[in-house]
Amino acid sequence: MDELRPGDPARIGGHRLLGRLGAGGMGVVYLARTDAGALAALKVILPEYAGDEDFRTRFRRETEAARRVDSPWAVSVTGADTEAEQPWLATEFVPGPALSELIALRGPLPVRSVLVLGRLLARALAAVHAAGLVHRDVKPGNVLLTADGPRLIDFGIARAADATALTTTGLVVGTPGFLPPEQASGDGTGPAGDVFSLGCLLAYAATGRPPFGSGAVDALLYRTVHDAPDLDGIDDAALRGLLERCLAKDPATRPTATALDALIATKAPTGAGEAASAGAGERVPAGAGEATSARAGERVSAGAGAAWLPEDVVRIIADRSAALLALPGIDATVADTPAPPPPPAPGRRRFLLYAAGGAALLGAGAFAAVRLTGDRAEDRGGTDGAPGGHRWIIGVHADLTGPQEVAGRAQERGVRLAVDRVNSLADQPFRLAVKVLDDQGDTERSARVAEEFARDPEVLAVIGPTGDATTGAALAAYDEAVLPVLTVSALQIAFPARTNGSFFQAAPSYAALSLPVVQRLLRPGVERLGVLIDRAGGQSAYQAGYTANLMASSIATGATHPRVVPAGTTELAPVVADFLDQRCDALFYAGDPAGAARTARALAAADFTGPRLAQHTAMTAEFLAEAGPAAEGWEFIAPFTAASAPAAAAFVAAHRKRFNSQPAPWAAEAYDVTGLVARELAALADTATEAASGTPGPSPSGDGRPTRSALTAALAAARYDGVSRPYAFDGERQQLAGRDAHLYQVEDGRYRYLGPVPKPQS
C-alpha cells in the first residue's frame, strides 16, 4: 500500500481514506475505513472521466453487476454512489495477495490446493452466471487469496450474458492468455467462456505458466484458438482431465461452473475434498474482510479452511495481510471536502520490453473452404520457361479483376520479374514458368483456383492469394495437396487450422503491425493515445485497433482512450471532440479511406496538430482527395516498401525496363518471396543430384522435380534477405518472424516514403 498523495481527498462517501492500493488510467483504488470501523477497498473515478456520461454509464453497470453476485467467494459491494461528483464503489477489503503475485513469488501450488481453488472459484462463477452475468476477465490478477479461501474480484467488464460484445464507446477487453477462443476471435462469449478462463487460471496455478504461453499478442491468441494447452508437468490424472474439459475449444463441451464444482468434489484426491467441502469448525482468520457475519458463516461452513494451502503459502498470506493492515493513524473525523484538481499529467512514459498483453484474435476460422464445380478459372499461361533443363512452375493466385486488382497485378509483376532473374542465370539446372489464375476477389472462385493449382503436378509453389477472405477460402485445397503457398498481402491474424503446414504468411499481420504503430505514436510529448476503430474498415480495422490499444498499455505506462464507431458513421466530429476532451495528444485511426478523411477534416477543424497515424488500408488516392489539405502530416504504417527505398533500386530498374512503370505496393514483396522459393528449389535440386549419386537427401519426383513437401520443409527453415525485409518464419505457425514495417507521410498532397519504422532504443 502506498501513502496518500497531496491531491487525494481525505474522505469520500462516509469513508476515511487510509492509503492507495492501486491506480490505473481511469481511477484510483484506496484502502478506506467506514465510520463504524470496517475496512473497504474504494474505487474512485478520476475527475476527468466523471463528466463523461458514457463512462459513468459503464461504471453504473459495473456497480450493478457486482451487487447482483451473491457468493462468499466473490467480493461483495459495501457501498456505492454512481451519481456523485466523483463516482465511487466500495467493496469488502481482502488483504491477501493476488494469485498472480503468489505464483510469481513461490511457484506452482500443489494439486490439492489447485482443486480447492478450482472448486471455490467455480462456485463464485456459478453465482455470477446465476445473476445473468458473464465475468469475462477471470485471471490470476483478479483472484485474491486468504487462508480461508479465494475471492473473485473486478466486475469492471462483466456484462449481461445476452448483451452485445461491443459498444460505440469502448472495446471488449480481457487478458490474452486467459481469454476463451470464442472471445479472442471476436465472436463474443457466454458463461462457458468464464469456465475456459478458469481452466487457464488453474493450469497456471498448477504449473506456474499460462497454458498457451506468453509473448507477442497475436501469437498468444493464435495458440489459444488453434493449439492444445500446455499441461506438461501436471501428472495428476484427475486434475489434468478436469483442465482438458474446461479448455475445450468448443464451448458446448465444457462443463458449467456448477457442474465443475461437482466434478472436482468427485475427483479430488484424499484430503482435498474435505478441505473444499467440510471446513466446519475452521476459524475465519482475523482481517479476512467479511462484509457481514452471515457471509463469514457461509465461508466457515462451505469454505476451504486454512489447511487448503501449504504452510509457506499461509505464511506469505499472513505477512502480506500484516503489511497491508499496518494502517496509518486515524485523524479526527472531518467533513467531506471537495477534491483538489488532479496533479499534472505524468512525464514522458518509459518504454518497457514488450511482453504479452493482448489483440485481438478476430475472425479465426471464419473462412471455410467451399468446394464447387464450375467454369475453369482463367489461365494466363505458363510461358516464362526457357528451353533446356527442367521446367518447373510457380503459380500466382491473385485478384486481377476484382476489388484488389491493383495489388494483385503488382504481385503478378513482382513474380514475373523474379522468374526473369532466375532464368537469366547461366548453368541453371531448371527453368521457371509462371502460371497465373484470377480469383476476382471472390471466395468461391478462390477455392476453385486453389484446386486447379493443387491438381497441376508441375506447380511447385503458389504466391498469393491477395486478400484475407480469398486466402482463407483457398487453404484447405492447398493444405491437402501439401502445396506451398506464400501470401504477402493477406494479413488476417489467423486462418483456418491446417494439417500439413504448407501455408506461409510472408507479411506481418494487422495485429503485428500494431507494435510499430504504437512505437511510432508514443514519441516524446505524447501522454494519452486516442484509438479510433471504425467498423467500416472490417476485421482489419478491428484487429489493428484492438491490438494497438492493448499494446500501448503493455509497452508503456499511461492511458489510451479507445472509441469504436459503427460502420456507416459519417459524422466523426463528436468523436474527435471526445478525444480532445480526454486530452489525447496523438491519434491512431483504424478504418477505411473515407473514414480516415472524415477524421482528418474533423481534427483539422479542431486545430489538432499532434501525431496522426492510420493503417495502410486507408493509404489511398481516395483519402488524399477527400481529406484535401487536412491530409497534410498524416502518417501511415505499411507492410510494403516503396520504389524510392535504397534497397529496391535494382528491382525498380528492372520493373521500369520490363513494364515501363514504377512498381506499385506489394510488387517488391512478391518479388522477394519468389526469389526465396527459387533459391530453395535450387538447393533441393543440388541435394537431389547428390542423392542420385548415393548421398542421402530429399527424394525427388520421378522426373527429378523436388516434391512439394520437401519444398515446404525447406521454406519453413529458410532465412532470406529480400528487397523489402528479411524473411524467416516462426516454427509454430509459419508466420513471418519480426515486425518490420515502413513509414509514409503525406507531404504536399502526396505520399512520401520516410523509410523503415525506427525501432525503439529502450
C-alpha positions in Angstrom: 0.0 0.0 0.0 1.2 3.5 -0.9 0.7 6.6 1.1 -2.0 9.1 0.1 -0.8 11.9 -2.2 -1.3 15.6 -1.6 -4.0 15.7 -4.2 -6.0 12.8 -2.8 -9.2 13.5 -0.9 -9.4 12.8 2.8 -12.9 11.3 2.8 -15.4 10.0 0.3 -18.9 8.9 0.9 -18.5 8.3 4.6 -15.2 6.6 4.2 -11.9 7.9 5.6 -9.1 7.2 3.1 -6.0 5.5 4.5 -3.8 4.8 1.6 -3.5 3.9 -2.1 -4.0 0.2 -3.1 -3.5 0.8 -6.8 -4.2 3.2 -9.7 -4.9 3.0 -13.4 -5.7 5.3 -16.3 -9.4 5.7 -15.2 -9.4 5.7 -11.4 -7.7 5.0 -8.1 -8.4 2.3 -5.5 -8.0 3.3 -1.9 -7.9 1.5 1.4 -10.7 3.1 3.4 -12.4 2.8 6.8 -16.0 3.5 7.5 -17.1 5.5 10.5 -18.1 2.2 12.0 -14.6 0.9 11.7 -15.0 -1.6 8.8 -12.3 -1.7 6.1 -13.1 -1.4 2.4 -11.4 -1.2 -1.0 -12.8 2.0 -2.5 -12.6 2.6 -6.2 -12.9 6.3 -7.2 -13.2 7.5 -10.8 -10.9 10.3 -11.8 -12.5 13.8 -12.3 -11.7 13.9 -16.0 -13.9 10.8 -16.5 -16.6 11.6 -14.1 -18.1 14.1 -16.6 -18.2 11.5 -19.4 -21.7 10.2 -19.4 -20.8 7.1 -21.4 -18.1 6.3 -18.9 -20.4 6.9 -16.0 -23.0 4.6 -17.6 -20.3 1.8 -17.8 -19.4 2.4 -14.1 -23.1 2.1 -13.2 -23.1 -1.3 -15.0 -20.0 -2.4 -13.1 -21.6 -1.5 -9.8 -24.9 -3.2 -10.7 -23.1 -6.3 -11.8 -21.1 -6.5 -8.6 -24.2 -6.0 -6.4 -26.0 -8.9 -8.2 -23.4 -11.5 -7.4 -24.1 -13.3 -4.1 -21.2 -15.6 -3.2 -18.8 -15.9 -0.3 -16.0 -16.4 -2.9 -16.6 -13.1 -4.7 -16.0 -9.8 -3.1 -19.2 -8.1 -2.0 -20.2 -4.5 -2.5 -20.4 -2.5 0.7 -21.4 0.9 -0.7 -21.5 2.9 -3.9 -22.5 6.3 -5.3 -22.5 6.3 -9.1 -24.1 9.8 -9.3 -21.6 11.6 -7.0 -19.4 14.3 -8.5 -16.6 11.6 -8.3 -18.4 8.3 -8.6 -17.2 5.6 -6.3 -17.6 1.9 -5.4 -16.7 0.2 -2.2 -16.2 -3.5 -1.7 -15.0 -5.6 1.1 -11.3 -5.4 1.7 -9.2 -8.6 1.1 -5.7 -8.2 2.5 -4.3 -11.3 0.8 -2.1 -11.3 -2.3 -3.3 -11.9 -5.8 -2.8 -15.4 -7.2 -0.5 -13.9 -9.9 1.7 -12.4 -7.2 1.8 -15.6 -5.1 2.7 -17.8 -8.1 5.5 -15.4 -9.2 6.8 -15.4 -5.6 6.7 -19.1 -4.7 5.9 -21.1 -7.9 3.1 -23.6 -8.6 0.6 -24.8 -6.0 0.2 -28.5 -5.1 -2.6 -30.5 -6.8 -4.8 -30.4 -3.6 -4.7 -26.6 -3.4 -5.4 -26.2 -7.1 -8.5 -28.4 -6.8 -9.8 -26.5 -3.8 -9.1 -23.2 -5.6 -11.0 -24.5 -8.7 -14.0 -25.7 -6.7 -14.5 -22.4 -4.8 -13.9 -20.2 -7.8 -16.4 -22.5 -9.7 -18.9 -21.6 -7.0 -18.1 -17.9 -7.4 -18.7 -18.2 -11.2 -21.9 -20.1 -10.7 -23.2 -17.2 -8.6 -22.0 -14.8 -11.4 -23.9 -16.8 -14.0 -26.9 -17.2 -11.8 -27.1 -13.4 -11.7 -27.3 -13.4 -15.5 -23.8 -12.1 -15.9 -20.5 -13.2 -17.6 -17.4 -12.0 -15.8 -15.1 -12.0 -18.9 -11.8 -11.4 -17.1 -11.1 -14.4 -14.9 -7.4 -14.3 -14.5 -4.8 -14.7 -11.7 -4.7 -11.0 -11.0 -8.4 -11.0 -10.3 -8.3 -13.7 -7.6 -7.2 -12.7 -4.1 -6.1 -15.4 -1.6 -6.8 -15.6 2.1 -6.3 -18.5 4.4 -10.0 -19.4 4.3 -10.3 -19.4 0.5 -10.0 -17.2 -2.7 -12.0 -14.2 -3.6 -13.0 -13.3 -7.2 -12.8 -9.5 -7.8 -13.2 -6.9 -10.6 -16.5 -6.8 -12.4 -15.4 -3.9 -14.5 -16.0 -5.6 -17.8 -18.7 -8.0 -16.7 -21.9 -7.8 -18.8 -25.2 -9.5 -19.2 -24.9 -12.9 -20.8 -27.1 -11.7 -23.7 -25.5 -8.3 -24.2 -23.7 -7.3 -27.4 -19.9 -7.6 -27.3 -19.1 -4.0 -28.4 -20.4 -0.5 -27.7 -19.5 2.6 -29.6 -17.6 3.9 -26.7 -15.1 1.2 -26.0 -13.6 -2.1 -26.6 -14.2 -5.6 -25.5 -11.3 -6.3 -23.3 -9.8 -9.2 -21.4 -6.4 -10.7 -20.8 -4.8 -12.6 -23.6 -3.6 -16.0 -22.3 -6.8 -16.3 -20.3 -9.4 -15.4 -22.9 -11.5 -18.2 -24.4 -11.1 -18.8 -28.1 -14.6 -17.6 -28.9 -13.9 -14.3 -27.2 -10.4 -14.0 -28.7 -11.9 -14.5 -32.2 -14.4 -11.7 -31.8 -17.5 -14.0 -31.6 -18.4 -12.9 -28.0 -18.6 -15.2 -25.0 -21.0 -16.6 -22.6 -20.7 -18.4 -19.3 -18.7 -21.2 -20.9 -16.0 -18.6 -21.7 -15.6 -18.0 -18.0 -15.1 -21.7 -17.4 -12.4 -21.7 -20.1 -10.7 -18.8 -18.4 -10.9 -20.6 -15.1 -9.2 -23.6 -16.7 -6.4 -21.4 -17.8 -6.1 -19.9 -14.3 -6.0 -23.4 -12.7 -3.4 -24.6 -15.2 -1.3 -21.5 -14.3 -1.7 -22.2 -10.6 -0.6 -25.9 -11.2 2.4 -25.2 -13.5 3.4 -21.6 -12.9 2.9 -20.7 -16.6 -0.1 -19.9 -18.8 -1.3 -22.9 -20.8 -1.0 -21.1 -24.1 2.4 -19.5 -23.4 3.3 -15.8 -23.5 4.9 -13.4 -25.9 3.5 -11.5 -28.8 -0.2 -10.8 -28.6 -1.0 -12.2 -32.0 1.0 -15.4 -31.4 -0.6 -15.9 -28.0 -4.1 -15.5 -29.2 -3.5 -17.7 -32.3 -2.4 -20.5 -29.9 -5.5 -20.0 -27.8 -7.7 -20.6 -30.8 -5.8 -23.4 -32.6 -3.4 -25.2 -30.2 -3.8 -27.7 -27.4 -3.0 -26.3 -24.0 0.4 -26.9 -22.5 -0.3 -29.1 -19.4 3.2 -30.6 -19.1 4.1 -31.2 -15.5 0.5 -31.9 -14.4 0.8 -35.6 -13.6 -2.4 -36.0 -11.6 -4.8 -37.6 -14.0 -7.9 -36.2 -12.3 -6.7 -32.6 -12.4 -5.4 -33.0 -16.0 -8.8 -34.4 -17.1 -10.7 -31.6 -15.5 -8.5 -29.0 -17.1 -8.8 -30.6 -20.5 -12.6 -30.4 -20.2 -12.5 -26.8 -19.2 -10.1 -25.9 -22.0 -12.1 -27.5 -24.8 -12.3 -25.3 -27.9 -16.0 -25.9 -28.3 -17.9 -24.0 -25.6 -20.7 -26.6 -25.7 -18.4 -29.4 -24.5 -17.2 -27.5 -21.4 -18.8 -28.2 -18.0 -20.9 -25.4 -16.5 -19.5 -23.8 -13.4 -22.0 -25.7 -11.2 -21.1 -29.0 -12.9 -17.4 -28.2 -12.4 -17.9 -27.8 -8.7 -19.5 -31.3 -8.5 -16.8 -32.8 -10.7 -14.0 -31.6 -8.5 -15.8 -33.0 -5.5 -15.8 -36.4 -7.0 -12.3 -36.3 -8.5 -10.3 -34.6 -5.7 -7.5 -36.7 -4.1 -7.7 -37.7 -0.4 -7.9 -34.6 1.8 -8.8 -32.1 -0.9 -12.5 -32.9 -0.9 -12.7 -32.5 2.8 -10.9 -29.2 2.6 -13.2 -28.0 -0.1 -16.4 -29.1 1.4 -16.2 -29.6 5.1 -14.2 -26.9 6.9 -16.8 -26.7 9.6 -15.2 -25.5 12.7 -12.4 -23.8 10.9 -11.9 -20.3 12.3 -12.1 -17.4 9.8 -8.8 -15.5 10.2 -8.9 -12.0 11.6 -8.8 -9.4 8.9 -10.3 -11.6 6.2 -12.6 -8.8 5.5 -16.1 -10.4 5.7 -18.8 -7.9 4.8 -21.3 -9.5 7.2 -21.3 -12.2 9.8 -23.7 -14.2 7.6 -21.1 -14.3 4.8 -18.5 -15.3 7.3 -20.7 -18.1 8.4 -21.1 -19.3 4.8 -17.3 -19.3 4.4 -16.8 -21.4 7.6 -19.5 -23.9 6.6 -18.6 -24.2 2.9 -15.0 -22.9 2.9 -11.6 -24.3 2.5 -10.2 -23.7 5.9 -6.5 -22.9 6.5 -5.5 -26.4 5.5 -6.2 -25.8 1.9 -2.8 -24.2 1.3 0.8 -25.3 2.1 2.3 -23.7 5.3 4.7 -21.5 3.3 1.8 -20.0 1.4 -0.1 -19.4 4.6 2.9 -17.5 5.9 3.1 -15.4 2.8 -0.6 -14.5 3.0 -0.1 -13.7 6.7 2.9 -11.5 6.1 1.1 -9.7 3.3 -2.0 -9.2 5.3 0.0 -7.8 8.3 1.8 -5.4 6.0 -1.4 -4.1 4.5 -3.1 -3.9 7.9 -0.3 -1.8 9.4 -2.6 1.2 9.0 -1.7 4.8 9.5 -3.2 6.6 12.5 -6.7 7.8 12.1 -7.2 11.6 12.5 -10.4 13.0 13.9 -13.4 12.8 11.7 -13.7 15.7 9.3 -16.3 16.9 6.9 -16.1 15.8 3.3 -14.2 18.4 1.3 -14.0 18.8 -2.4 -11.1 17.1 -4.1 -8.4 19.4 -5.3 -7.6 19.5 -9.0 -5.7 16.4 -10.2 -1.9 16.5 -10.3 -0.3 17.4 -13.6 0.0 14.6 -16.2 3.0 12.4 -15.6 6.2 12.9 -17.6 7.3 11.0 -20.7 6.5 7.3 -20.4 9.4 5.0 -20.3 9.4 2.2 -22.9 9.5 -1.3 -21.5 10.3 -4.6 -23.0 7.3 -5.7 -24.9 5.6 -8.7 -23.2 2.3 -10.5 -23.6 -0.6 -8.0 -23.5 -3.4 -8.5 -25.7 -5.0 -8.4 -29.6 -7.4 -9.5 -30.7 -7.6 -12.7 -32.5 -10.6 -12.0 -34.6 -12.4 -13.9 -37.3 -10.3 -17.1 -36.9 -11.9 -20.0 -38.6 -14.4 -17.7 -40.4 -13.5 -18.7 -43.9 -14.2 -22.4 -44.6 -13.2 -23.6 -48.0 -16.2 -24.3 -50.2 -15.5 -26.8 -53.0 -17.7 -26.1 -56.0 -17.6 -27.3 -59.6 -18.0 -24.8 -62.4 -16.1 -22.9 -65.0 -12.3 -23.2 -65.1 -10.5 -20.3 -63.6 -8.7 -18.0 -66.1 -5.3 -19.4 -67.0 -2.9 -16.7 -68.0 -0.5 -19.4 -69.1 2.9 -20.7 -68.1 5.1 -19.2 -70.8 8.1 -17.9 -69.0 10.1 -21.1 -69.1 13.2 -21.3 -71.3 14.4 -24.3 -73.3 16.9 -26.6 -71.6 16.8 -28.4 -68.2 13.7 -29.0 -66.1 10.7 -26.6 -66.4 9.0 -26.0 -63.0 6.0 -23.8 -62.5 5.3 -21.1 -59.8 1.7 -20.2 -59.6 0.3 -16.7 -59.0 -3.1 -16.8 -57.2 -4.3 -13.2 -57.4 -7.3 -10.9 -57.6 -6.7 -9.4 -61.1 -10.1 -8.1 -61.9 -11.8 -7.6 -58.5 -11.6 -5.1 -55.6 -7.9 -5.7 -55.0 -6.8 -5.9 -58.6 -4.1 -3.2 -58.2 -2.4 -5.2 -55.5 -2.9 -8.5 -57.4 -1.4 -7.2 -60.7 1.5 -5.7 -58.8 2.2 -9.1 -57.2 2.0 -10.8 -60.6 4.6 -8.4 -62.0 6.8 -9.0 -59.0 6.7 -12.7 -59.5 7.5 -12.4 -63.2 10.5 -10.2 -62.5 11.9 -12.7 -60.1 11.4 -15.5 -62.5 13.1 -13.4 -65.2 16.1 -13.0 -62.9 16.3 -16.8 -62.1 16.0 -17.8 -65.8 18.8 -15.4 -66.7 21.3 -17.2 -64.6 23.8 -19.4 -66.5 24.1 -23.1 -65.9 20.8 -23.2 -64.0 19.6 -26.8 -63.7 16.0 -25.8 -64.2 13.8 -23.1 -65.7 10.8 -21.5 -64.1 7.5 -20.6 -65.6 4.6 -18.6 -64.2 1.0 -19.7 -64.2 -1.5 -17.1 -63.2 -5.1 -17.6 -62.1 -7.6 -14.9 -61.3 -9.9 -15.4 -58.3 -11.6 -12.0 -59.0 -11.7 -11.4 -55.2 -14.4 -14.0 -54.8 -14.1 -16.7 -52.1 -15.9 -19.4 -54.1 -13.8 -18.8 -57.1 -10.7 -18.7 -54.9 -11.4 -22.2 -53.7 -11.7 -23.4 -57.3 -8.4 -21.6 -58.2 -6.6 -23.4 -55.4 -8.0 -26.8 -56.5 -6.8 -26.1 -60.1 -3.3 -25.3 -58.8 -3.3 -28.3 -56.5 -4.2 -30.7 -59.4 -1.4 -29.4 -61.6 1.6 -31.6 -60.8 4.1 -29.1 -62.4 3.2 -26.4 -59.9 5.6 -26.5 -57.0 4.6 -23.3 -55.1 2.0 -20.6 -55.3 2.3 -16.9 -54.5 -0.9 -15.4 -53.1 -3.8 -15.1 -52.7 -4.3 -11.3 -52.5 -7.0 -10.9 -49.8 -7.8 -12.2 -46.4 -11.1 -13.9 -47.3 -9.9 -15.4 -50.5 -6.8 -16.8 -48.7 -9.0 -18.4 -46.1 -11.2 -20.0 -48.7 -8.2 -21.5 -50.6 -6.2 -23.0 -47.8 -8.0 -26.4 -47.5 -7.1 -27.3 -51.0 -3.5 -26.2 -50.7 -3.0 -27.9 -47.4 -4.5 -31.2 -48.7 -2.1 -31.2 -51.6 0.9 -30.0 -49.4 1.4 -27.3 -52.0 3.4 -24.4 -50.5 1.5 -21.1 -50.7 3.0 -17.8 -49.7 0.9 -14.7 -49.3 2.3 -11.2 -48.9 -0.9 -9.3 -48.5 -3.4 -11.4 -46.6 -2.7 -10.1 -43.1 -5.5 -11.7 -41.0 -4.2 -12.6 -37.6 -5.3 -16.3 -38.0 -6.6 -18.5 -40.7 -8.4 -21.9 -40.7 -6.4 -24.7 -39.0 -4.2 -26.7 -41.3 -2.6 -30.1 -41.1 0.4 -30.1 -43.4 1.8 -26.6 -42.7 2.2 -25.6 -46.3 0.8 -22.0 -45.8 3.3 -19.2 -45.2 2.1 -15.7 -44.2 5.1 -13.7 -45.5 4.0 -10.4 -44.1 3.2 -9.0 -40.6 -0.4 -9.4 -39.6 -2.7 -6.5 -38.8 -2.0 -7.2 -35.1 1.7 -7.5 -35.6 1.7 -4.1 -37.4 0.2 -2.5 -34.3 3.5 -2.7 -32.5 5.3 -0.3 -34.9 2.2 1.8 -34.9 2.4 2.3 -31.1 6.1 2.7 -31.2 5.8 5.5 -33.7 3.0 7.3 -31.8 4.4 7.1 -28.3 7.0 9.7 -29.1 8.2 12.4 -26.6 5.4 14.7 -25.6 2.7 12.1 -26.2 0.9 11.1 -22.9 -2.5 9.8 -24.0 -3.2 7.9 -27.2 -6.6 8.0 -28.8 -7.6 4.9 -30.7 -10.5 5.2 -33.2 -11.8 2.0 -34.6 -14.2 2.5 -37.5 -16.1 -0.7 -38.2 -16.4 0.4 -41.8 -12.8 -1.0 -42.1 -13.9 -4.5 -41.2 -11.8 -7.1 -39.5 -8.5 -5.4 -40.5 -9.5 -2.2 -38.7 -10.8 -4.0 -35.6 -7.8 -6.2 -35.3 -5.3 -3.3 -35.7 -7.1 -1.0 -33.3 -7.9 -3.6 -30.7 -4.3 -4.8 -30.6 -2.8 -1.3 -30.6 -4.9 -0.4 -27.6 -3.6 -3.5 -25.7 0.0 -3.0 -26.8 0.1 0.7 -25.8 -0.6 -0.3 -22.2 1.8 -3.3 -22.4 4.9 -1.4 -23.5 4.5 2.0 -21.8 2.8 3.5 -18.8 -0.1 5.9 -19.1 -3.5 5.5 -20.7 -5.3 5.1 -24.0 -8.7 6.3 -24.9 -10.4 3.8 -27.3 -13.6 4.5 -29.3 -15.4 2.2 -31.6 -17.9 3.6 -34.2 -20.3 1.6 -36.2 -19.9 1.1 -39.9 -21.7 3.9 -41.8 -20.9 6.6 -39.2 -20.5 9.8 -41.3 -20.2 12.4 -38.5 -17.0 12.0 -36.6 -16.6 15.5 -35.2 -18.3 14.5 -31.8 -15.8 11.5 -31.5 -12.9 13.8 -32.2 -14.2 16.3 -29.7 -14.3 13.5 -27.1 -10.7 12.6 -27.9 -9.7 16.3 -27.3 -11.8 16.4 -24.1 -9.9 13.4 -22.8 -6.6 15.2 -23.5 -5.4 12.8 -26.2 -2.3 14.2 -27.8 -1.9 11.5 -30.6 -4.5 9.5 -32.6 -4.5 6.2 -34.4 -7.3 5.7 -36.9 -8.2 2.1 -37.9 -10.7 2.0 -40.7 -11.3 2.8 -44.3 -10.1 5.7 -46.5 -13.4 7.6 -46.4 -13.5 7.4 -42.6 -9.8 8.5 -42.4 -10.6 11.5 -44.5 -13.6 12.5 -42.3 -11.4 12.1 -39.2 -8.6 14.2 -40.8 -11.1 17.0 -41.6 -12.6 16.9 -38.1 -9.1 17.1 -36.5 -8.1 20.0 -38.7 -11.3 21.9 -37.9 -10.4 21.4 -34.2 -6.8 22.7 -34.8 -5.3 19.4 -33.7 -1.7 19.1 -34.8 -0.5 16.1 -32.7 0.7 12.9 -34.4 -2.0 11.3 -36.6 -1.5 7.9 -38.0 -3.6 5.4 -39.9 -3.5 1.9 -41.3 -2.0 1.3 -44.7 -5.5 0.2 -45.8 -6.5 3.9 -45.7 -3.5 5.0 -47.7 -5.2 5.5 -51.0 -5.8 8.3 -53.5 -9.4 8.5 -52.1 -8.0 9.6 -48.8 -5.9 12.3 -50.4 -8.8 13.6 -52.5 -11.4 13.6 -49.8 -9.2 14.9 -46.9 -7.7 17.7 -49.0 -5.4 20.0 -47.1 -6.3 18.1 -43.8 -4.3 15.1 -45.0 -1.0 17.0 -44.6 1.2 15.5 -41.9 -0.8 12.2 -41.6 1.5 9.2 -41.3 0.9 5.5 -42.3 2.5 2.3 -41.2 2.6 -0.2 -44.1 4.0 -3.7 -44.6 5.2 -2.8 -48.1 8.2 -0.9 -49.2 8.4 1.9 -51.8 10.1 2.5 -55.1 12.3 5.2 -53.5 13.8 2.8 -50.9 17.5 2.4 -51.5 17.4 -1.4 -51.1 14.9 -1.5 -54.0 16.9 0.3 -56.6 17.9 -2.7 -58.8 14.3 -4.1 -58.5 12.8 -0.8 -59.5 15.2 -0.5 -62.5 14.2 -4.0 -63.7 10.5 -3.2 -63.2 10.8 0.0 -65.3 12.6 -1.8 -68.0 10.0 -4.6 -68.4 6.8 -2.8 -67.5 7.6 0.8 -68.3 6.3 2.0 -64.9 7.2 2.3 -61.2 6.3 -0.8 -59.1 3.1 -0.5 -57.2 2.8 -1.6 -53.5 3.2 -5.3 -53.0 5.3 -5.9 -56.1 8.6 -6.0 -54.2 7.2 -8.3 -51.6 6.0 -10.8 -54.3 9.4 -10.5 -56.0 11.1 -11.3 -52.6 9.1 -14.5 -51.8 9.5 -15.7 -55.4 13.3 -15.3 -55.0 13.1 -17.2 -51.7 11.2 -20.1 -53.4 13.6 -20.2 -56.3 16.6 -20.3 -54.0 15.2 -23.2 -52.1 14.3 -25.0 -55.3 17.9 -24.7 -56.4 19.2 -26.0 -53.1 16.8 -29.0 -53.4 17.9 -29.6 -57.0 21.5 -29.8 -55.8 20.5 -32.1 -53.0 18.6 -34.3 -55.4 21.7 -34.5 -57.7 23.8 -35.6 -54.7 21.1 -38.2 -53.7 21.2 -39.6 -57.3 25.0 -40.2 -56.8 24.4 -42.0 -53.5 24.3 -39.1 -51.0 21.2 -39.2 -48.8 18.8 -36.3 -49.5 15.1 -35.5 -50.1 13.5 -37.8 -52.6 12.7 -36.0 -55.8 9.8 -37.0 -58.0 10.3 -39.3 -60.9 11.5 -36.6 -63.3 13.9 -35.1 -60.8 11.5 -32.4 -59.6 11.6 -31.7 -55.9 8.5 -32.8 -54.0 6.1 -30.2 -52.7 6.6 -31.5 -49.1 10.3 -31.1 -49.4 10.0 -27.5 -50.6 7.5 -26.8 -47.7 10.1 -28.1 -45.2 12.9 -26.1 -46.8 10.8 -22.9 -46.7 9.9 -23.4 -43.1 13.6 -23.4 -42.1 14.8 -20.7 -44.6 16.3 -17.3 -43.9 16.3 -14.8 -46.8 17.2 -11.1 -47.1 14.8 -9.5 -49.6 14.2 -6.1 -51.0 11.5 -5.3 -48.5 12.7 -7.1 -45.4 14.4 -10.2 -44.0 12.2 -13.3 -44.3 12.0 -16.1 -41.8 9.0 -18.0 -40.4 8.3 -18.9 -36.9 8.3 -22.6 -36.3 4.9 -22.7 -34.8 2.6 -21.0 -37.3 4.9 -20.3 -40.2 4.0 -16.6 -39.9 6.7 -14.0 -40.7 9.1 -13.6 -37.8 9.6 -10.0 -37.0 7.5 -6.9 -37.3 9.5 -4.8 -39.8 7.3 -2.1 -41.3 7.6 1.0 -43.5 6.6 4.6 -42.7 4.9 7.1 -45.1 3.8 10.7 -44.6 1.6 13.0 -46.6 3.5 16.0 -47.9 2.2 18.4 -50.5 -0.7 16.2 -51.2 1.4 13.1 -52.0 2.6 10.1 -50.0 6.3 10.4 -49.2 8.3 7.3 -48.1 10.2 8.0 -44.9 11.9 4.6 -44.6 11.6 1.6 -42.3 9.9 2.3 -39.0 12.6 3.1 -36.5 12.9 0.5 -33.7 12.8 1.8 -30.1 16.1 2.3 -28.3 14.8 1.1 -25.0 
